[in-house]
Amino acid sequence: MIGVGKGVGVVALLAMLGAPSTAWAFPQNEDALGPFTAIEALLKQEEYGQALDVLGQMETSHGEEADYWVLRAYSQRKAGDIESSRASYLRALEIDPAHIRGRNYFGYLHLTVGDIAGAEAQLAFLEALCPSGCAERDDLAKAIEDYKFGDPYDGLKY
């Protein structure tokens, strides 16, 4: 896991990596989802096992896309498979280190296991990626603050 502090270090790292963000944000327009439309529908229905089955069939054709790995990681996390989810988030972020949704959800995974420092590291990336703010940054910051002030993160909201 990459341990990166806040501020210039994160900005410098992201600039060095130079990876474009292909953040997947459950678009309202189903055409924007392309091959992931069926997955999005299953996730909305909380059918994480079925989503993983469909994703398994898609790995050959989409396994080099960060969006694929973020969806896989999200489904695994929601299904309770934390270690597989961690590996999938790391794969997504290896492909696209600036993947906003991936950073956001990886922060939630850290909260799921009580790793505040890990969640804050993902928040630092989001602060660098979204200096003017974005929903992913704001949501993770709120989840971290809630966690710190006694509202344990249970993974249900995210």
DSSP file (Angstrom, degrees, kcal/mol; ACC not computed):
  #  RESIDUE AA STRUCTURE BP1 BP2  ACC     N-H-->O    O-->H-N    N-H-->O    O-->H-N    TCO  KAPPA ALPHA  PHI   PSI    X-CA   Y-CA   Z-CA
    1    1 A M              0   0    0      0, 0.0     2,-0.5     0, 0.0    89,-0.0   0.000 360.0 360.0 360.0 141.5    0.0    0.0    0.0
    2    2 A I        -     0   0    0      2,-0.0     2,-0.7     1,-0.0   119,-0.0  -0.715 360.0-158.2 -83.9 124.6    1.2    3.5   -0.8
    3    3 A G        +     0   0    0     -2,-0.5     2,-0.4   118,-0.0   115,-0.1  -0.906  22.3 168.1-103.9 109.2    1.5    5.7    2.2
    4    4 A V        -     0   0    0     -2,-0.7   120,-0.2     6,-0.0   121,-0.1  -0.978  23.9-140.7-126.8 131.8    1.4    9.3    1.1
    5    5 A G        -     0   0    0     -2,-0.4     5,-0.3     1,-0.2     2,-0.0  -0.209  34.3 -84.4 -79.9 177.0    1.0   12.3    3.2
    6    6 A K  S >  S+     0   0    0      3,-0.1     3,-0.6     4,-0.1     2,-0.2  -0.258  83.7  20.3 -76.6 166.0   -1.1   15.4    2.4
    7    7 A G  T >> S+     0   0    0      1,-0.2     4,-1.7   117,-0.2     3,-0.8  -0.505 116.5   2.3  89.9-143.0    0.0   18.4    0.4
    8    8 A V  H 3> S+     0   0    0      1,-0.3     4,-3.1    -2,-0.2     5,-0.3   0.794 121.4  64.2 -60.1 -33.6    2.7   18.7   -2.2
    9    9 A G  H <> S+     0   0    0     -3,-0.6     4,-2.2     1,-0.2    -1,-0.3   0.911 106.1  43.5 -58.5 -43.7    3.8   15.1   -2.0
   10   10 A V  H <> S+     0   0    0     -3,-0.8     4,-2.7    -5,-0.3     5,-0.2   0.926 114.6  49.3 -67.7 -45.4    0.5   13.8   -3.3
   11   11 A V  H  X S+     0   0    0     -4,-1.7     4,-2.4     1,-0.2    -2,-0.2   0.924 112.8  47.9 -60.0 -44.5    0.3   16.5   -6.0
   12   12 A A  H  X S+     0   0    0     -4,-3.1     4,-2.6     2,-0.2    -1,-0.2   0.911 111.3  50.6 -63.1 -42.6    3.8   15.7   -7.1
   13   13 A L  H  X S+     0   0    0     -4,-2.2     4,-2.4    -5,-0.3    -2,-0.2   0.933 111.8  46.9 -62.0 -46.1    3.1   12.0   -7.2
   14   14 A L  H  X S+     0   0    0     -4,-2.7     4,-2.1     1,-0.2     5,-0.4   0.895 112.7  49.5 -64.2 -39.6    0.0   12.4   -9.3
   15   15 A A  H  < S+     0   0    0     -4,-2.4    -1,-0.2    -5,-0.2    -2,-0.2   0.906 110.9  50.7 -64.4 -40.4    1.8   14.7  -11.7
   16   16 A M  H  < S+     0   0    0     -4,-2.6    -2,-0.2     1,-0.2    -1,-0.2   0.905 110.8  48.2 -62.6 -42.5    4.6   12.2  -12.0
   17   17 A L  H  < S-     0   0    0     -4,-2.4    -1,-0.2    -5,-0.2    -2,-0.2   0.859  84.4-167.4 -69.2 -35.4    2.2    9.4  -12.7
   18   18 A G     <  +     0   0    0     -4,-2.1    -3,-0.1     1,-0.2    -1,-0.1   0.712  25.1 157.5  58.6  23.4    0.4   11.5  -15.3
   19   19 A A        -     0   0    0     -5,-0.4    -1,-0.2     1,-0.1     2,-0.1  -0.647  40.5-126.3 -84.9 133.4   -2.4    9.0  -15.5
   20   20 A P        -     0   0    0      0, 0.0     2,-0.4     0, 0.0    78,-0.3  -0.462  25.8-116.8 -72.4 149.5   -5.8   10.3  -16.8
   21   21 A S        +     0   0    0     -2,-0.1    78,-0.1     1,-0.1    75,-0.0  -0.739  30.1 177.4 -89.4 133.2   -8.8    9.8  -14.6
   22   22 A T        -     0   0    0     -2,-0.4    77,-0.1    74,-0.1    -1,-0.1  -0.279  21.7-179.4-120.8  43.5  -11.5    7.6  -15.9
   23   23 A A        -     0   0    0     75,-0.2     2,-0.6     1,-0.1    -2,-0.0  -0.168  18.7-145.0 -54.4 131.8  -13.6    7.8  -12.7
   24   24 A W        +     0   0    0      1,-0.1    -1,-0.1    42,-0.1    -2,-0.0  -0.885  22.9 173.0-101.6 123.8  -16.8    5.8  -12.9
   25   25 A A        -     0   0    0     -2,-0.6    -1,-0.1    76,-0.0     3,-0.1  -0.189  56.9 -95.8-128.6  41.1  -19.6    7.5  -11.0
   26   26 A F        -     0   0    0      1,-0.1     4,-0.1     2,-0.0    -2,-0.0   0.940  54.1-142.5  44.4  63.4  -22.7    5.5  -11.8
   27   27 A P        -     0   0    0      0, 0.0    -1,-0.1     0, 0.0     6,-0.1  -0.163  10.3-133.9 -58.0 149.0  -23.7    7.9  -14.6
   28   28 A Q  S    S+     0   0    0     -3,-0.1     2,-0.7     1,-0.1     3,-0.1   0.837  92.6  76.5 -70.4 -33.6  -27.4    8.7  -15.0
   29   29 A N  S >> S-     0   0    0      1,-0.2     3,-1.5     2,-0.0     4,-0.5  -0.712  72.7-155.8 -82.3 111.6  -27.1    8.1  -18.8
   30   30 A E  H >> S+     0   0    0     -2,-0.7     3,-1.0     1,-0.3     4,-0.7   0.779  90.1  65.8 -62.2 -26.4  -27.0    4.4  -19.3
   31   31 A D  H >4 S+     0   0    0      1,-0.3     3,-0.7     2,-0.2    -1,-0.3   0.837  94.5  60.0 -62.7 -30.5  -25.2    4.8  -22.6
   32   32 A A  H <4 S+     0   0    0     -3,-1.5    -1,-0.3     1,-0.2    -2,-0.2   0.734  97.1  60.7 -69.4 -21.3  -22.2    6.3  -20.7
   33   33 A L  H X< S+     0   0    0     -3,-1.0     3,-2.3    -4,-0.5    -1,-0.2   0.759  78.2 174.2 -76.8 -24.6  -21.9    3.0  -18.8
   34   34 A G  G X< S+     0   0    0     -4,-0.7     3,-1.4    -3,-0.7    -1,-0.2  -0.316  70.8   3.8  54.4-124.2  -21.3    1.0  -21.9
   35   35 A P  G 3  S+     0   0    0      0, 0.0     3,-0.3     0, 0.0    -1,-0.3   0.597 127.7  65.3 -70.0  -9.3  -20.5   -2.6  -21.0
   36   36 A F  G <>  +     0   0    0     -3,-2.3     4,-2.5     1,-0.2     5,-0.2   0.331  67.3 102.1 -97.5   9.1  -21.1   -2.0  -17.3
   37   37 A T  H <> S+     0   0    0     -3,-1.4     4,-2.0     1,-0.2    -1,-0.2   0.918  83.1  48.4 -57.4 -46.5  -24.8   -1.2  -17.5
   38   38 A A  H  > S+     0   0    0     -3,-0.3     4,-2.0     1,-0.2    -1,-0.2   0.878 111.1  51.1 -63.7 -37.4  -25.8   -4.7  -16.3
   39   39 A I  H  > S+     0   0    0     -4,-0.3     4,-2.7     2,-0.2     5,-0.2   0.938 107.8  51.9 -65.1 -46.3  -23.3   -4.4  -13.3
   40   40 A E  H  X S+     0   0    0     -4,-2.5     4,-2.1     1,-0.2    -1,-0.2   0.898 109.4  50.4 -58.2 -42.0  -24.7   -1.0  -12.3
   41   41 A A  H  X S+     0   0    0     -4,-2.0     4,-1.2     1,-0.2    -1,-0.2   0.911 111.2  48.3 -63.8 -42.7  -28.3   -2.4  -12.3
   42   42 A L  H  <>S+     0   0    0     -4,-2.0     5,-2.9     1,-0.2    -2,-0.2   0.897 110.4  51.4 -64.9 -40.2  -27.2   -5.4  -10.1
   43   43 A L  H ><5S+     0   0    0     -4,-2.7     3,-1.5     1,-0.2    -1,-0.2   0.893 105.9  54.3 -65.5 -38.8  -25.4   -3.1   -7.7
   44   44 A K  H 3<5S+     0   0    0     -4,-2.1    -1,-0.2     1,-0.3    -2,-0.2   0.821 110.5  47.4 -62.7 -29.2  -28.4   -0.9   -7.3
   45   45 A Q  T 3<5S-     0   0    0     -4,-1.2    -1,-0.3    -3,-0.2    -2,-0.2   0.384 115.6-119.5 -90.3   2.9  -30.3   -4.0   -6.4
   46   46 A E  T < 5 +     0   0    0     -3,-1.5     2,-1.1     1,-0.2    -3,-0.2   0.822  64.8 146.3  60.4  34.6  -27.6   -5.0   -3.9
   47   47 A E     >< +     0   0    0     -5,-2.9     4,-2.2     1,-0.2    -1,-0.2  -0.604  10.7 158.6 -97.1  69.3  -27.0   -8.2   -5.9
   48   48 A Y  H  >  +     0   0    0     -2,-1.1     4,-2.3     1,-0.2    -1,-0.2   0.861  68.1  52.3 -68.8 -37.9  -23.2   -8.3   -5.3
   49   49 A G  H  > S+     0   0    0     -3,-0.2     4,-1.9     2,-0.2    -1,-0.2   0.918 112.0  46.2 -63.4 -43.4  -22.7  -12.0   -5.9
   50   50 A Q  H  > S+     0   0    0      2,-0.2     4,-2.4     1,-0.2     5,-0.2   0.893 110.4  53.9 -66.1 -38.9  -24.5  -11.8   -9.3
   51   51 A A  H  X S+     0   0    0     -4,-2.2     4,-2.8     1,-0.2    -2,-0.2   0.915 108.6  49.6 -60.8 -41.4  -22.4   -8.7  -10.1
   52   52 A L  H  X S+     0   0    0     -4,-2.3     4,-2.4     2,-0.2    -1,-0.2   0.871 108.3  53.4 -66.0 -36.2  -19.3  -10.6   -9.4
   53   53 A D  H  X S+     0   0    0     -4,-1.9     4,-1.3     2,-0.2    -2,-0.2   0.939 112.4  43.7 -61.7 -46.6  -20.4  -13.5  -11.6
   54   54 A V  H  X S+     0   0    0     -4,-2.4     4,-1.0     1,-0.2     3,-0.4   0.917 113.0  51.9 -66.0 -42.8  -21.0  -11.1  -14.5
   55   55 A L  H >X S+     0   0    0     -4,-2.8     4,-0.8     1,-0.2     3,-0.7   0.887 103.9  58.1 -60.9 -38.1  -17.7   -9.3  -13.8
   56   56 A G  H 3< S+     0   0    0     -4,-2.4     3,-0.5     1,-0.3     4,-0.3   0.863 105.7  49.7 -58.9 -35.8  -15.9  -12.6  -13.9
   57   57 A Q  H 3< S+     0   0    0     -4,-1.3    -1,-0.3    -3,-0.4     4,-0.2   0.704 111.5  50.5 -73.5 -20.2  -17.2  -13.2  -17.4
   58   58 A M  H <X S+     0   0    0     -4,-1.0     4,-2.3    -3,-0.7     3,-0.4   0.523  81.1  93.9 -95.7  -6.8  -16.0   -9.7  -18.4
   59   59 A E  H  X S+     0   0    0     -4,-0.8     4,-2.1    -3,-0.5    -1,-0.2   0.875  82.0  53.8 -59.8 -40.1  -12.4  -10.0  -17.1
   60   60 A T  H  4 S+     0   0    0     -4,-0.3    -1,-0.2     1,-0.2    -2,-0.1   0.903 118.9  34.1 -60.7 -41.3  -10.9  -11.1  -20.4
   61   61 A S  H  4 S+     0   0    0     -3,-0.4    -1,-0.2    -4,-0.2    -2,-0.2   0.711 134.8  23.6 -88.9 -19.9  -12.4   -8.2  -22.3
   62   62 A H  H >< S+     0   0    0     -4,-2.3     3,-2.0    -7,-0.2     6,-0.3   0.298  82.3 111.8-128.9   9.0  -12.2   -5.5  -19.6
   63   63 A G  T 3< S+     0   0    0     -4,-2.1    -3,-0.1     1,-0.3    -4,-0.1   0.554  76.9  57.4 -66.6  -8.2   -9.4   -6.6  -17.2
   64   64 A E  T 3  S+     0   0    0     -5,-0.1     2,-0.5    -4,-0.1    -1,-0.3   0.239  88.4  95.0-103.3  12.8   -7.1   -3.8  -18.3
   65   65 A E    <>  -     0   0    0     -3,-2.0     4,-1.5     1,-0.1     3,-0.3  -0.894  67.4-146.3-107.6 131.0   -9.7   -1.1  -17.3
   66   66 A A  H  > S+     0   0    0     -2,-0.5     4,-2.5     1,-0.2     5,-0.2   0.881 100.3  60.3 -60.0 -38.5   -9.6    0.6  -14.0
   67   67 A D  H  > S+     0   0    0      1,-0.2     4,-2.5     2,-0.2    -1,-0.2   0.904 101.9  53.5 -56.8 -41.7  -13.4    0.9  -14.0
   68   68 A Y  H  > S+     0   0    0     -6,-0.3     4,-2.4    -3,-0.3    -1,-0.2   0.939 111.4  44.6 -57.1 -48.9  -13.7   -2.9  -14.2
   69   69 A W  H  X S+     0   0    0     -4,-1.5     4,-2.8     2,-0.2    -1,-0.2   0.830 111.1  53.2 -70.2 -32.4  -11.5   -3.3  -11.1
   70   70 A V  H  X S+     0   0    0     -4,-2.5     4,-3.0     2,-0.2    -1,-0.2   0.927 111.3  46.7 -66.2 -44.0  -13.3   -0.6   -9.2
   71   71 A L  H  X S+     0   0    0     -4,-2.5     4,-2.5    -5,-0.2    -2,-0.2   0.911 114.0  48.3 -62.6 -41.6  -16.6   -2.3   -9.8
   72   72 A R  H  X S+     0   0    0     -4,-2.4     4,-2.6    -5,-0.2    -2,-0.2   0.941 113.7  46.5 -63.2 -47.2  -15.1   -5.7   -8.9
   73   73 A A  H  X S+     0   0    0     -4,-2.8     4,-2.9     2,-0.2    -2,-0.2   0.916 112.1  50.7 -62.3 -44.3  -13.6   -4.3   -5.7
   74   74 A Y  H  X S+     0   0    0     -4,-3.0     4,-2.7     1,-0.2     5,-0.2   0.936 112.4  47.0 -58.6 -47.7  -16.9   -2.5   -4.8
   75   75 A S  H  X S+     0   0    0     -4,-2.5     4,-1.6     1,-0.2    -2,-0.2   0.903 113.3  48.5 -62.3 -42.5  -18.9   -5.7   -5.3
   76   76 A Q  H  <>S+     0   0    0     -4,-2.6     5,-2.6     2,-0.2     4,-0.5   0.917 112.0  49.1 -64.4 -43.2  -16.4   -7.7   -3.3
   77   77 A R  H ><5S+     0   0    0     -4,-2.9     3,-1.3     1,-0.2    -2,-0.2   0.939 112.0  47.5 -61.9 -46.8  -16.4   -5.2   -0.4
   78   78 A K  H 3<5S+     0   0    0     -4,-2.7    -1,-0.2     1,-0.3    -2,-0.2   0.787 110.1  53.8 -67.1 -26.0  -20.1   -5.0   -0.3
   79   79 A A  T 3<5S-     0   0    0     -4,-1.6    -1,-0.3    -5,-0.2    -2,-0.2   0.511 121.8-108.8 -83.5  -5.4  -20.2   -8.9   -0.3
   80   80 A G  T < 5S+     0   0    0     -3,-1.3     2,-1.4    -4,-0.5    -3,-0.2   0.522  79.3 129.9  93.5   5.9  -17.8   -8.9    2.7
   81   81 A D     >< +     0   0    0     -5,-2.6     4,-2.2     1,-0.2     5,-0.2  -0.647  26.2 168.3 -94.3  79.8  -14.7  -10.2    0.9
   82   82 A I  H  >  +     0   0    0     -2,-1.4     4,-2.7     1,-0.2    -1,-0.2   0.885  69.1  50.2 -65.3 -44.0  -12.4   -7.5    2.2
   83   83 A E  H  > S+     0   0    0      2,-0.2     4,-2.0     1,-0.2    -1,-0.2   0.912 113.5  45.1 -66.3 -41.6   -9.0   -9.0    1.1
   84   84 A S  H  > S+     0   0    0      2,-0.2     4,-2.2     1,-0.2    -1,-0.2   0.898 113.0  52.6 -65.9 -38.5  -10.1   -9.6   -2.5
   85   85 A S  H  X S+     0   0    0     -4,-2.2     4,-2.7     2,-0.2     5,-0.2   0.926 107.2  51.6 -61.5 -45.5  -11.6   -6.1   -2.5
   86   86 A R  H  X S+     0   0    0     -4,-2.7     4,-2.4     1,-0.2    -1,-0.2   0.928 110.5  48.6 -56.8 -46.9   -8.3   -4.6   -1.3
   87   87 A A  H  X S+     0   0    0     -4,-2.0     4,-2.0     1,-0.2    -1,-0.2   0.889 111.9  49.3 -62.8 -39.3   -6.4   -6.4   -4.1
   88   88 A S  H  X S+     0   0    0     -4,-2.2     4,-2.5     2,-0.2    -1,-0.2   0.900 110.0  50.1 -69.5 -39.9   -8.9   -5.3   -6.7
   89   89 A Y  H  X S+     0   0    0     -4,-2.7     4,-2.6     1,-0.2     5,-0.2   0.923 110.4  51.0 -62.2 -42.2   -8.8   -1.6   -5.6
   90   90 A L  H  X S+     0   0    0     -4,-2.4     4,-1.5    -5,-0.2    -2,-0.2   0.896 109.9  49.8 -62.2 -38.8   -5.0   -1.8   -5.7
   91   91 A R  H  X S+     0   0    0     -4,-2.0     4,-1.9     2,-0.2    -1,-0.2   0.928 110.7  49.7 -64.5 -44.5   -5.2   -3.2   -9.3
   92   92 A A  H  X S+     0   0    0     -4,-2.5     4,-2.6     1,-0.2    -2,-0.2   0.919 112.9  46.5 -58.9 -44.1   -7.6   -0.4  -10.3
   93   93 A L  H  < S+     0   0    0     -4,-2.6    -1,-0.2     1,-0.2    -2,-0.2   0.706 107.0  57.7 -77.1 -19.4   -5.3    2.2   -8.9
   94   94 A E  H  < S+     0   0    0     -4,-1.5    -1,-0.2    -5,-0.2    -2,-0.2   0.887 111.8  42.8 -69.6 -40.8   -2.2    0.6  -10.5
   95   95 A I  H  < S+     0   0    0     -4,-1.9    -2,-0.2     1,-0.3    -3,-0.1   0.923 137.6  10.4 -69.6 -45.5   -4.0    1.1  -13.9
   96   96 A D    ><  -     0   0    0     -4,-2.6     3,-1.8    -5,-0.2    -1,-0.3  -0.773  62.5-176.1-139.7  90.3   -5.2    4.6  -13.1
   97   97 A P  T 3  S+     0   0    0      0, 0.0    -4,-0.1     0, 0.0    -1,-0.1   0.684  87.1  55.8 -61.6 -17.4   -3.8    6.2   -9.9
   98   98 A A  T 3  S+     0   0    0    -78,-0.3     2,-0.9   -84,-0.1   -75,-0.2   0.089  70.2 136.0-102.0  22.5   -6.0    9.2  -10.4
   99   99 A H    <>  -     0   0    0     -3,-1.8     4,-2.5     1,-0.2     5,-0.2  -0.609  39.2-163.3 -75.2 105.4   -9.3    7.3  -10.5
  100  100 A I  H  > S+     0   0    0     -2,-0.9     4,-2.4     1,-0.2    -1,-0.2   0.916  85.8  45.4 -61.4 -49.4  -11.5    9.4   -8.3
  101  101 A R  H  > S+     0   0    0      1,-0.2     4,-2.8     2,-0.2     5,-0.3   0.892 112.6  53.1 -64.0 -38.3  -14.2    6.8   -7.6
  102  102 A G  H  > S+     0   0    0      2,-0.2     4,-2.4     1,-0.2    -2,-0.2   0.920 110.0  47.0 -62.2 -43.7  -11.5    4.2   -6.9
  103  103 A R  H  X S+     0   0    0     -4,-2.5     4,-1.9     2,-0.2    -2,-0.2   0.913 113.3  50.1 -62.4 -43.0   -9.8    6.4   -4.4
  104  104 A N  H  X S+     0   0    0     -4,-2.4     4,-1.6    -5,-0.2    -2,-0.2   0.956 114.5  41.7 -60.6 -53.5  -13.1    7.2   -2.7
  105  105 A Y  H  X S+     0   0    0     -4,-2.8     4,-2.1     1,-0.2    -1,-0.2   0.846 110.9  56.3 -67.6 -33.7  -14.2    3.6   -2.4
  106  106 A F  H  X S+     0   0    0     -4,-2.4     4,-1.9    -5,-0.3    -1,-0.2   0.875 104.6  54.6 -65.7 -35.1  -10.8    2.4   -1.3
  107  107 A G  H  X S+     0   0    0     -4,-1.9     4,-1.9     2,-0.2    -1,-0.2   0.910 106.5  51.1 -61.0 -41.7  -11.0    5.0    1.5
  108  108 A Y  H  X S+     0   0    0     -4,-1.6     4,-2.3     1,-0.2    -2,-0.2   0.883 105.7  55.3 -63.5 -38.0  -14.3    3.4    2.6
  109  109 A L  H  X S+     0   0    0     -4,-2.1     4,-1.3     1,-0.2    -1,-0.2   0.927 105.8  52.1 -60.1 -42.7  -12.7    0.0    2.6
  110  110 A H  H  <>S+     0   0    0     -4,-1.9     5,-3.1     1,-0.2     3,-0.4   0.908 109.9  48.6 -59.7 -41.6  -10.1    1.4    5.0
  111  111 A L  H ><5S+     0   0    0     -4,-1.9     3,-1.5     3,-0.2    42,-0.2   0.872 102.8  62.8 -65.1 -35.7  -12.9    2.6    7.3
  112  112 A T  H 3<5S+     0   0    0     -4,-2.3    -1,-0.2     1,-0.3    -2,-0.2   0.855 110.9  38.1 -56.8 -35.9  -14.5   -0.8    7.1
  113  113 A V  T 3<5S-     0   0    0     -4,-1.3    -1,-0.3    -3,-0.4    -2,-0.2   0.289 120.9-106.1-100.5   9.7  -11.5   -2.3    8.8
  114  114 A G  T < 5S+     0   0    0     -3,-1.5     2,-1.2     1,-0.2    -3,-0.2   0.696  71.7 142.8  78.7  19.4  -10.9    0.6   11.1
  115  115 A D     >< +     0   0    0     -5,-3.1     4,-2.0     1,-0.2    -1,-0.2  -0.695  15.9 168.3 -96.0  83.8   -7.9    2.0    9.3
  116  116 A I  H  > S+     0   0    0     -2,-1.2     4,-2.8     1,-0.2     5,-0.2   0.896  76.1  55.1 -63.7 -40.7   -8.3    5.7    9.7
  117  117 A A  H  > S+     0   0    0      1,-0.2     4,-1.9     2,-0.2    -1,-0.2   0.900 108.2  49.1 -61.5 -40.4   -4.8    6.5    8.5
  118  118 A G  H  > S+     0   0    0      2,-0.2     4,-1.7     1,-0.2    -1,-0.2   0.905 111.7  48.5 -64.7 -41.3   -5.5    4.5    5.3
  119  119 A A  H  X S+     0   0    0     -4,-2.0     4,-2.1     1,-0.2    -2,-0.2   0.906 110.8  51.0 -64.2 -41.4   -8.7    6.3    4.7
  120  120 A E  H  X S+     0   0    0     -4,-2.8     4,-2.1     1,-0.2    -1,-0.2   0.835 105.4  56.2 -66.8 -31.5   -7.0    9.7    5.3
  121  121 A A  H  X S+     0   0    0     -4,-1.9     4,-1.6     2,-0.2    -1,-0.2   0.908 109.0  46.5 -65.0 -40.7   -4.3    8.7    2.8
  122  122 A Q  H  X S+     0   0    0     -4,-1.7     4,-2.2     1,-0.2    -2,-0.2   0.873 110.0  54.1 -68.2 -36.0   -7.0    8.2    0.1
  123  123 A L  H  X S+     0   0    0     -4,-2.1     4,-2.6     2,-0.2    -2,-0.2   0.884 104.0  55.7 -63.0 -38.2   -8.6   11.5    1.2
  124  124 A A  H  X S+     0   0    0     -4,-2.1     4,-1.7     2,-0.2    -1,-0.2   0.901 107.3  49.2 -61.7 -40.6   -5.3   13.2    0.6
  125  125 A F  H  X S+     0   0    0     -4,-1.6     4,-2.5     1,-0.2    -1,-0.2   0.932 111.3  49.6 -61.7 -44.6   -5.2   11.9   -3.0
  126  126 A L  H  X S+     0   0    0     -4,-2.2     4,-2.6     1,-0.2    -2,-0.2   0.869 106.8  55.0 -64.4 -36.1   -8.8   13.1   -3.5
  127  127 A E  H  < S+     0   0    0     -4,-2.6    -1,-0.2     1,-0.2    -2,-0.2   0.882 111.9  44.4 -63.4 -36.3   -7.9   16.5   -2.1
  128  128 A A  H  < S+     0   0    0     -4,-1.7    -2,-0.2    -5,-0.2    -1,-0.2   0.868 117.1  45.0 -73.5 -36.9   -5.1   16.7   -4.7
  129  129 A L  H  < S+     0   0    0     -4,-2.5    -2,-0.2     1,-0.2    -1,-0.2   0.802 125.2  31.8 -75.8 -29.5   -7.4   15.4   -7.5
  130  130 A C    ><  +     0   0    0     -4,-2.6     3,-2.0    -5,-0.2    -1,-0.2  -0.551  66.3 162.1-127.1  64.9  -10.3   17.7   -6.6
  131  131 A P  T 3  S+     0   0    0      0, 0.0    -1,-0.1     0, 0.0     3,-0.1   0.785  82.2  45.6 -61.2 -26.0   -8.8   20.9   -5.2
  132  132 A S  T 3  S-     0   0    0      1,-0.2    -5,-0.1    -3,-0.1    -2,-0.0   0.412 126.1 -96.8 -93.3   1.4  -12.0   22.8   -5.7
  133  133 A G    <   -     0   0    0     -3,-2.0     2,-0.3    -7,-0.2    -1,-0.2   0.035  39.4-161.0 100.1 150.8  -14.0   19.9   -4.2
  134  134 A C     >  -     0   0    0     -4,-0.1     4,-2.6    -3,-0.1     5,-0.2  -0.954  36.2-104.9-159.1 159.7  -16.0   17.0   -5.5
  135  135 A A  H  > S+     0   0    0     -2,-0.3     4,-3.0     1,-0.2     5,-0.2   0.876 118.2  54.3 -58.2 -40.0  -18.6   14.7   -4.1
  136  136 A E  H  > S+     0   0    0      2,-0.2     4,-2.1     1,-0.2    -1,-0.2   0.917 111.5  44.0 -63.3 -43.6  -16.2   11.8   -3.7
  137  137 A R  H  > S+     0   0    0      2,-0.2     4,-2.5     1,-0.2    -2,-0.2   0.946 116.3  46.7 -64.8 -48.5  -13.8   13.9   -1.6
  138  138 A D  H  X S+     0   0    0     -4,-2.6     4,-2.2     1,-0.2    -2,-0.2   0.898 112.4  49.9 -63.1 -41.8  -16.6   15.5    0.4
  139  139 A D  H  X S+     0   0    0     -4,-3.0     4,-2.4    -5,-0.2    -1,-0.2   0.918 112.8  45.9 -64.7 -43.6  -18.3   12.2    1.1
  140  140 A L  H  X S+     0   0    0     -4,-2.1     4,-2.5    -5,-0.2     5,-0.2   0.914 111.2  52.6 -67.1 -41.0  -15.1   10.4    2.2
  141  141 A A  H  X S+     0   0    0     -4,-2.5     4,-2.4     1,-0.2    -1,-0.2   0.917 111.6  47.0 -59.1 -42.7  -14.1   13.4    4.4
  142  142 A K  H  X S+     0   0    0     -4,-2.2     4,-3.0     2,-0.2     5,-0.2   0.914 110.7  51.3 -65.7 -42.6  -17.6   13.2    6.1
  143  143 A A  H  X S+     0   0    0     -4,-2.4     4,-2.3     2,-0.2    -2,-0.2   0.895 111.2  48.6 -62.0 -39.8  -17.4    9.5    6.6
  144  144 A I  H  X S+     0   0    0     -4,-2.5     4,-2.6     2,-0.2    -2,-0.2   0.936 112.9  46.9 -65.3 -46.4  -13.9    9.9    8.2
  145  145 A E  H  X S+     0   0    0     -4,-2.4     4,-1.8     2,-0.2    -2,-0.2   0.921 112.3  50.1 -62.3 -43.9  -15.2   12.6   10.5
  146  146 A D  H  <>S+     0   0    0     -4,-3.0     5,-3.0     1,-0.2    -1,-0.2   0.923 111.4  49.7 -58.6 -44.1  -18.3   10.6   11.4
  147  147 A Y  H ><5S+     0   0    0     -4,-2.3     3,-1.3     1,-0.2    -2,-0.2   0.921 110.2  49.8 -61.2 -45.5  -16.0    7.6   12.2
  148  148 A K  H 3<5S+     0   0    0     -4,-2.6    -1,-0.2     1,-0.3    -2,-0.2   0.813 109.9  52.2 -63.7 -30.5  -13.7    9.7   14.4
  149  149 A F  T 3<5S-     0   0    0     -4,-1.8    -1,-0.3    -5,-0.2    -2,-0.2  -0.008 129.7 -84.4-103.3  30.1  -16.6   11.1   16.3
  150  150 A G  T < 5S+     0   0    0     -3,-1.3    -3,-0.2     1,-0.1    -2,-0.1   0.498  93.1 117.9  92.8   4.8  -18.3    7.8   17.2
  151  151 A D      < -     0   0    0     -5,-3.0    -1,-0.1    -6,-0.2    -2,-0.1  -0.775  61.0-143.4-102.1  88.1  -20.4    7.0   14.2
  152  152 A P        -     0   0    0      0, 0.0     2,-0.5     0, 0.0    -5,-0.1  -0.172  14.3-115.9 -58.2 140.4  -18.8    3.7   13.2
  153  153 A Y        +     0   0    0    -42,-0.2   -39,-0.1     1,-0.1   -10,-0.0  -0.636  36.0 173.6 -77.2 123.3  -18.5    3.1    9.5
  154  154 A D        -     0   0    0     -2,-0.5    -1,-0.1    -3,-0.1   -42,-0.0   0.420  42.8-122.5-112.0  -0.6  -20.6    0.1    8.6
  155  155 A G  S    S+     0   0    0      1,-0.1    -2,-0.1   -47,-0.0   -43,-0.0   0.431  81.8 111.2  79.7  -2.9  -20.3    0.2    4.8
  156  156 A L  S    S+     0   0    0      1,-0.2    -1,-0.1     2,-0.2    -3,-0.0   0.861  74.7  47.6 -75.6 -34.4  -24.0    0.4    4.3
  157  157 A K              0   0    0      1,-0.2    -1,-0.2     0, 0.0    -4,-0.0   0.764 360.0 360.0 -78.0 -23.9  -24.2    3.9    3.0
  158  158 A Y              0   0    0    -50,-0.0    -1,-0.2   -53,-0.0    -2,-0.2   0.380 360.0 360.0-119.6 360.0  -21.4    3.7    0.5
